[in-house]
Amino acid sequence: MIGADAGDNFYVLICNEYTPYVYYWDRTHLHAYDDKLNYDIAEQDECGHLYLVATDFTTFFNQVIEQLNEQKGRPTDDRNT
């Protein structure tokens, strides 16, 4: 687990032999009734689906920074502040 959203759904880092992938774990079933259920790992024992967010941690980190900058009204390429 590398993070969580406001609803206590986690972001998890799953490493295979070659690459770590970052997934969003919808453990509270927040997105269970979305029109587009496009999960990457099906839930087991009603624990919630996992959705691929990024194919490596650096990409995930940059996505987080871009979202934070957008929320603050900064250009998305402003990573120095």
C-alpha positions in Angstrom: 0.0 0.0 0.0 1.4 3.4 -1.0 -1.5 5.7 -0.4 -5.2 6.1 0.1 -8.0 8.3 -1.2 -10.5 10.2 1.0 -12.8 7.1 1.0 -10.1 4.8 2.4 -9.6 3.0 -0.9 -5.9 2.2 -1.3 -3.3 2.6 -4.0 -1.1 -0.4 -4.1 2.2 -1.2 -5.7 2.3 -4.7 -7.1 5.7 -5.9 -8.5 6.1 -8.7 -11.0 9.4 -10.0 -12.3 10.1 -7.0 -14.4 8.0 -4.0 -13.5 6.1 -2.6 -10.5 2.5 -1.6 -11.4 0.4 0.9 -9.4 -3.3 -0.1 -8.9 -6.3 1.6 -7.3 -8.0 -0.9 -5.0 -11.8 -0.1 -4.8 -12.2 -2.0 -1.5 -15.2 0.0 -0.4 -17.0 -0.7 -3.8 -17.1 3.0 -4.5 -17.1 2.3 -8.3 -19.0 -1.0 -8.2 -21.9 0.4 -10.0 -20.1 2.6 -12.6 -21.3 2.2 -16.1 -17.8 1.4 -17.3 -16.5 -1.4 -15.1 -13.0 -1.8 -16.6 -11.1 -3.4 -13.8 -7.7 -5.1 -14.3 -7.8 -7.6 -11.4 -11.2 -9.0 -10.3 -12.1 -8.9 -6.7 -11.9 -12.0 -4.5 -14.1 -12.7 -1.5 -16.0 -9.3 -2.1 -12.8 -7.3 -1.4 -13.1 -5.0 -4.4 -11.6 -4.8 -7.9 -8.2 -3.4 -8.7 -7.7 -0.8 -11.5 -4.4 -0.2 -13.2 -3.4 3.4 -12.6 0.2 3.5 -13.8 2.8 1.1 -15.2 5.5 2.4 -12.9 5.8 4.4 -9.7 7.4 7.4 -11.4 4.4 7.8 -13.7 2.0 7.5 -10.8 4.0 10.1 -8.8 3.9 12.5 -11.8 0.2 12.0 -12.1 -0.3 12.9 -8.4 1.9 16.1 -8.8 -0.1 17.1 -11.9 -3.4 16.8 -10.1 -2.1 18.8 -7.1 -0.8 21.5 -9.4 -4.2 21.6 -11.3 -6.0 21.9 -8.0 -3.8 24.9 -7.0 -4.2 26.5 -10.4 -0.6 26.0 -11.4 0.6 24.8 -14.8 1.0 21.0 -14.9 4.6 21.3 -15.9 5.5 23.4 -12.8 7.2 20.7 -10.6 9.7 22.9 -8.8 7.3 24.3 -6.2 
